């Protein structure tokens, strides 16, 4: 189980998030929704170990997360911005994320249909292909938890459906997904939706 307990974060006098708590069980998808700048991405970065909270803690399967610790085997993190190195090939980007030489038979390569473009430099790819590659890099170790910050933003209908189908298959394998989203379909796919507003978290209801 993933547990976020009493997590708070401020920058100077500005409170970003305050006393955020929730849990995620294997096979569940949790959606975090709210206006831009409400703290969703900050929370995801804390969960990824990139930012230290002022208080509270994140626990993965009974083990407390330490900021800056290597959690890649437990947690895959997909940031909102493109994390890829444009000048490198698809294979080289995946090798950097995996820590080993990427091969055609690797599971992530097959799962995201990247075999034919492994030698292509990233800058030649379409936006949809880049996003698909970024997800492949984030889950190259098939970690039990995926943190996804607007995974289908700016994608066309075809790629959006493809990513959602992968997210469904991942959950069927008992993976946990915490997704920051404005997408109504991703919200519908989620087991729970939480609204972050004025730094606080509450269960999201559609009429809100």
Buried (B, 14 or more C-beta within 10 A) or exposed (E): EBBBBEBBBBEEEEBBBBEBEBBBEBBBBBBBBBEEEBBBBBBBBBBBBBBEBBEBBBBBEEEEBEEEEEBBEBBBBBBBEEBBEEEBBBBBBBBBBBEEEBEEEBEBBEBBEBEEBBEBBBEEBEEBBBBBBBBBBBBBBBBBBBBBBBBBEEBEEEBBEBBBEBBEEBBEEEBBBBBBBBBEEBBEBBEBBBBBBEBBBEEBEEEE
